[in-house]
Amino acid sequence: MNNRYETVFILTPVLSEDQAKEAVKKYKDHVKSAGGKIQHQENWGLKKLAYPIQKKSTGFYNLLEYDIAPDQIDKLETEFRRDERILRFLTVRMDNHHLDFAEKRRGHNKDKMPPTKPTEKVEAKA
């Protein structure tokens, strides 16, 4: 059974736009070749890092959301560690709340969102 995962990774800023796209394609292809399915991909662009990593203060941020078998995650993360273009990465298994939040953030689930109710005031009885 496949689980849904989300990986955010930071590419070194010295890459050209084509090189950055090629790096993202490599990881998308790796997920597909491992029997996974890409659900969503975002390129957040060049952002300032909170602290220098390998003497670099910026990096290209990317997000991949995919379904894959849990035993394939170690192989994917090994590829991230071996790639000199990757400054940092973080992989998280998405639970139902995380999935709902991701859908709402992207705006795909607007009609399925429950209506908001006004909060009730409850007075304490003495």
C-alpha positions as CSV (number, residue, x, y, z in Angstrom):
1,M,0.0,0.0,0.0
2,N,1.3,3.4,-0.9
3,N,1.4,6.4,1.4
4,R,1.3,10.1,0.5
5,Y,4.5,12.0,1.1
6,E,5.6,15.5,0.7
7,T,9.3,16.5,0.2
8,V,10.6,20.0,0.2
9,F,14.2,20.3,-1.1
10,I,16.5,23.2,-1.7
11,L,18.8,23.3,-4.7
12,T,22.0,25.3,-4.8
13,P,21.6,28.8,-6.2
14,V,24.5,28.4,-8.7
15,L,22.3,26.3,-11.1
16,S,20.8,27.8,-14.2
17,E,17.0,27.6,-14.6
18,D,17.4,24.6,-17.0
19,Q,19.7,22.8,-14.6
20,A,17.2,23.3,-11.7
21,K,14.3,22.0,-13.8
22,E,16.5,19.0,-14.8
23,A,17.2,18.2,-11.1
24,V,13.4,18.3,-10.3
25,K,12.7,16.1,-13.2
26,K,15.3,13.6,-12.0
27,Y,13.4,13.2,-8.7
28,K,10.0,13.1,-10.3
29,D,11.3,10.3,-12.6
30,H,12.8,8.5,-9.6
31,V,9.4,8.5,-7.9
32,K,7.7,7.2,-11.0
33,S,10.3,4.5,-11.6
34,A,9.9,3.3,-8.0
35,G,6.2,2.7,-8.7
36,G,5.0,6.0,-7.2
37,K,2.8,8.7,-8.6
38,I,3.4,12.5,-8.5
39,Q,0.3,14.2,-7.1
40,H,1.5,17.8,-7.0
41,Q,4.7,19.8,-7.7
42,E,5.5,23.4,-6.9
43,N,8.6,25.5,-7.6
44,W,8.8,28.2,-5.0
45,G,11.7,29.9,-6.7
46,L,14.9,31.5,-5.3
47,K,14.5,32.3,-1.6
48,K,16.8,33.6,1.1
49,L,17.9,30.9,3.6
50,A,17.4,31.3,7.3
51,Y,21.1,30.6,7.8
52,P,24.0,30.0,5.4
53,I,24.4,26.4,4.1
54,Q,27.7,25.5,2.4
55,K,28.5,29.2,2.3
56,K,25.3,30.0,0.3
57,S,22.6,32.4,1.5
58,T,19.9,31.6,-1.1
59,G,18.5,28.4,-2.7
60,F,15.8,27.2,-5.2
61,Y,12.9,25.7,-3.1
62,N,10.8,22.9,-4.6
63,L,8.0,20.8,-3.2
64,L,7.0,17.4,-4.4
65,E,3.8,15.6,-3.3
66,Y,3.6,11.9,-4.3
67,D,2.2,8.5,-3.5
68,I,4.8,5.8,-3.0
69,A,5.5,2.6,-1.1
70,P,7.1,3.3,2.3
71,D,10.1,1.1,1.6
72,Q,11.1,3.4,-1.4
73,I,11.5,6.5,0.8
74,D,15.0,5.5,2.0
75,K,16.1,5.0,-1.6
76,L,14.8,8.4,-2.6
77,E,16.5,10.1,0.4
78,T,19.8,8.4,-0.4
79,E,19.6,10.0,-3.9
80,F,19.0,13.4,-2.3
81,R,22.0,12.9,0.0
82,R,24.3,11.9,-2.9
83,D,23.3,14.8,-5.1
84,E,25.7,17.8,-4.7
85,R,23.0,20.1,-6.1
86,I,20.7,19.5,-3.0
87,L,21.5,21.8,0.0
88,R,18.7,20.4,2.3
89,F,15.6,18.3,2.0
90,L,12.8,17.2,4.3
91,T,10.3,14.4,3.7
92,V,7.1,14.1,5.6
93,R,4.3,11.4,5.5
94,M,1.0,13.2,5.0
95,D,-1.9,12.2,7.3
96,N,-5.5,13.0,6.6
97,H,-5.3,16.5,8.2
98,H,-2.2,17.3,6.2
99,L,-3.9,16.2,3.0
100,D,-7.0,18.3,3.7
101,F,-4.8,21.3,4.5
102,A,-2.8,20.9,1.3
103,E,-5.9,20.7,-0.8
104,K,-7.4,23.8,0.8
105,R,-4.1,25.7,0.4
106,R,-4.2,24.9,-3.3
107,G,-7.8,25.9,-3.5
108,H,-9.0,22.6,-5.0
109,N,-11.4,21.8,-2.2
110,K,-13.3,25.1,-1.7
111,D,-16.7,23.5,-2.4
112,K,-16.0,20.6,0.0
113,M,-14.9,22.8,2.9
114,P,-17.4,22.6,5.8
115,P,-19.3,25.8,6.5
116,T,-17.9,27.9,9.3
117,K,-20.1,28.2,12.4
118,P,-20.0,31.1,14.8
119,T,-18.4,30.2,18.1
120,E,-20.8,29.8,21.0
121,K,-20.3,31.5,24.2
122,V,-20.6,29.2,27.1
123,E,-21.2,30.9,30.5
124,A,-19.9,29.1,33.6
125,K,-22.6,28.4,36.2
126,A,-21.6,29.3,39.7
